[in-house]
Amino acid sequence: QVQLVESGGGLVQPGGSLRLSCAASGSIFRINNMGWYRQAPGKQRVLVATIISDGSTYYGDSVKGRFTISRDNAKNTVYLQMNSLNPEDTAVYYCNAHIVTVTGPNNYWGQGTQVTVSS
């Protein structure tokens, strides 16, 4: 069984920074894509950033230049460094990973971590 455990959310003032972490654990053979999505109240879940196993990255337009995604393959962990936060970044942030186990590939989600940007 695979688990994704997120940490690092919280309350921050506009212009501030936060760093989210997501660690995958379990019977993992290989991790392909890892990424972050977010869902604001009353809105759909949207992609924030993703990182491929070779290190290639993709960012949503609203976070380009402010957020940085990275991963530590040895620790099966993905990070999201969020700078210059504004109230529009307030949402529940979900970690996502495409993981291959002995039973085959599957898509996994974390439980979500709340990020609130407010003065």
C-alpha positions as a Markdown table, in Angstrom:
| # | Residue | x | y | z |
|---|---|---|---|---|
| 1 | Gln | 0.0 | 0.0 | 0.0 |
| 2 | Val | 1.2 | 3.5 | -0.9 |
| 3 | Gln | 0.7 | 6.6 | 1.2 |
| 4 | Leu | 1.4 | 10.3 | 0.4 |
| 5 | Val | 1.8 | 12.5 | 3.5 |
| 6 | Glu | 1.9 | 16.2 | 3.1 |
| 7 | Ser | 3.2 | 18.8 | 5.5 |
| 8 | Gly | 4.1 | 22.5 | 5.6 |
| 9 | Gly | 0.7 | 24.3 | 5.1 |
| 10 | Gly | -0.5 | 27.1 | 7.3 |
| 11 | Leu | -1.4 | 30.7 | 7.6 |
| 12 | Val | 0.9 | 33.3 | 6.0 |
| 13 | Gln | 0.7 | 37.0 | 5.2 |
| 14 | Pro | 0.6 | 38.3 | 1.7 |
| 15 | Gly | 4.1 | 38.4 | 0.2 |
| 16 | Gly | 5.2 | 35.7 | 2.5 |
| 17 | Ser | 6.6 | 32.2 | 1.7 |
| 18 | Leu | 5.8 | 28.6 | 2.6 |
| 19 | Arg | 7.3 | 25.3 | 1.7 |
| 20 | Leu | 5.2 | 22.2 | 1.2 |
| 21 | Ser | 6.5 | 18.7 | 1.4 |
| 22 | Cys | 5.0 | 15.4 | 0.4 |
| 23 | Ala | 6.6 | 12.0 | 1.2 |
| 24 | Ala | 5.6 | 8.8 | -0.5 |
| 25 | Ser | 5.9 | 5.5 | 1.4 |
| 26 | Gly | 5.0 | 1.9 | 0.9 |
| 27 | Ser | 5.8 | -0.8 | -1.6 |
| 28 | Ile | 7.2 | 1.5 | -4.3 |
| 29 | Phe | 9.0 | 0.2 | -7.3 |
| 30 | Arg | 9.2 | 3.5 | -9.2 |
| 31 | Ile | 7.8 | 7.0 | -9.0 |
| 32 | Asn | 7.1 | 8.8 | -12.3 |
| 33 | Asn | 5.4 | 12.2 | -12.2 |
| 34 | Met | 5.0 | 14.0 | -8.9 |
| 35 | Gly | 3.0 | 17.2 | -8.5 |
| 36 | Trp | 0.8 | 19.6 | -6.6 |
| 37 | Tyr | -2.8 | 20.5 | -7.2 |
| 38 | Arg | -4.9 | 23.0 | -5.3 |
| 39 | Gln | -8.6 | 23.5 | -4.8 |
| 40 | Ala | -10.1 | 26.8 | -3.6 |
| 41 | Pro | -13.5 | 26.9 | -2.0 |
| 42 | Gly | -16.2 | 26.5 | -4.7 |
| 43 | Lys | -13.7 | 25.9 | -7.4 |
| 44 | Gln | -12.3 | 22.9 | -9.2 |
| 45 | Arg | -9.0 | 21.2 | -8.4 |
| 46 | Val | -6.3 | 22.6 | -10.7 |
| 47 | Leu | -2.7 | 21.7 | -11.4 |
| 48 | Val | -0.1 | 23.9 | -9.7 |
| 49 | Ala | 3.1 | 22.2 | -10.8 |
| 50 | Thr | 4.5 | 18.9 | -11.8 |
| 51 | Ile | 7.9 | 17.4 | -12.0 |
| 52 | Ile | 8.9 | 14.4 | -14.1 |
| 53 | Ser | 11.4 | 11.7 | -13.0 |
| 54 | Asp | 14.1 | 13.3 | -15.2 |
| 55 | Gly | 13.6 | 16.6 | -13.4 |
| 56 | Ser | 11.6 | 18.4 | -16.1 |
| 57 | Thr | 9.0 | 20.7 | -14.6 |
| 58 | Tyr | 5.7 | 22.4 | -15.6 |
| 59 | Tyr | 3.9 | 25.2 | -13.8 |
| 60 | Gly | 0.5 | 26.6 | -14.0 |
| 61 | Asp | 0.4 | 30.2 | -15.4 |
| 62 | Ser | -0.8 | 31.7 | -12.1 |
| 63 | Val | 2.3 | 30.5 | -10.2 |
| 64 | Lys | 5.1 | 30.8 | -12.7 |
| 65 | Gly | 8.0 | 32.8 | -11.4 |
| 66 | Arg | 6.8 | 32.5 | -7.8 |
| 67 | Phe | 6.6 | 28.7 | -7.0 |
| 68 | Thr | 9.3 | 26.1 | -7.5 |
| 69 | Ile | 8.8 | 22.4 | -7.5 |
| 70 | Ser | 11.6 | 20.0 | -6.7 |
| 71 | Arg | 12.0 | 16.4 | -5.7 |
| 72 | Asp | 14.4 | 14.2 | -3.8 |
| 73 | Asn | 14.3 | 10.8 | -5.4 |
| 74 | Ala | 16.2 | 9.1 | -2.6 |
| 75 | Lys | 13.6 | 10.2 | -0.1 |
| 76 | Asn | 10.6 | 9.8 | -2.5 |
| 77 | Thr | 9.7 | 13.3 | -1.6 |
| 78 | Val | 8.4 | 16.3 | -3.6 |
| 79 | Tyr | 8.6 | 19.9 | -2.4 |
| 80 | Leu | 6.8 | 23.1 | -3.4 |
| 81 | Gln | 8.5 | 26.3 | -2.5 |
| 82 | Met | 5.9 | 29.1 | -2.6 |
| 83 | Asn | 7.1 | 32.7 | -2.6 |
| 84 | Ser | 5.3 | 36.0 | -3.0 |
| 85 | Leu | 2.1 | 34.5 | -1.9 |
| 86 | Asn | -1.2 | 36.4 | -2.4 |
| 87 | Pro | -4.8 | 35.7 | -1.2 |
| 88 | Glu | -5.6 | 34.1 | -4.5 |
| 89 | Asp | -3.2 | 31.3 | -3.5 |
| 90 | Thr | -5.5 | 30.3 | -0.6 |
| 91 | Ala | -6.6 | 26.7 | -1.1 |
| 92 | Val | -6.2 | 23.1 | -0.1 |
| 93 | Tyr | -3.0 | 21.8 | -1.7 |
| 94 | Tyr | -2.9 | 18.2 | -2.7 |
| 95 | Cys | 0.1 | 16.1 | -3.5 |
| 96 | Asn | -0.2 | 13.7 | -6.5 |
| 97 | Ala | 2.1 | 11.0 | -7.7 |
| 98 | His | 2.1 | 8.4 | -10.4 |
| 99 | Ile | 3.7 | 5.4 | -8.7 |
| 100 | Val | 4.5 | 1.9 | -10.0 |
| 101 | Thr | 4.2 | -0.9 | -7.4 |
| 102 | Val | 4.3 | -4.7 | -7.8 |
| 103 | Thr | 0.7 | -4.6 | -8.8 |
| 104 | Gly | 1.3 | -2.0 | -11.6 |
| 105 | Pro | 1.0 | 1.8 | -12.0 |
| 106 | Asn | -1.5 | 3.9 | -10.2 |
| 107 | Asn | -2.3 | 7.5 | -9.4 |
| 108 | Tyr | -2.1 | 8.5 | -5.7 |
| 109 | Trp | -3.3 | 11.5 | -3.8 |
| 110 | Gly | -2.3 | 13.0 | -0.4 |
| 111 | Gln | -4.9 | 14.1 | 2.2 |
| 112 | Gly | -4.4 | 17.8 | 1.4 |
| 113 | Thr | -2.9 | 20.6 | 3.4 |
| 114 | Gln | -4.5 | 24.0 | 3.9 |
| 115 | Val | -2.7 | 27.1 | 2.8 |
| 116 | Thr | -4.3 | 30.4 | 3.8 |
| 117 | Val | -2.8 | 33.8 | 2.7 |
| 118 | Ser | -4.3 | 36.6 | 4.7 |
| 119 | Ser | -3.3 | 39.7 | 6.7 |
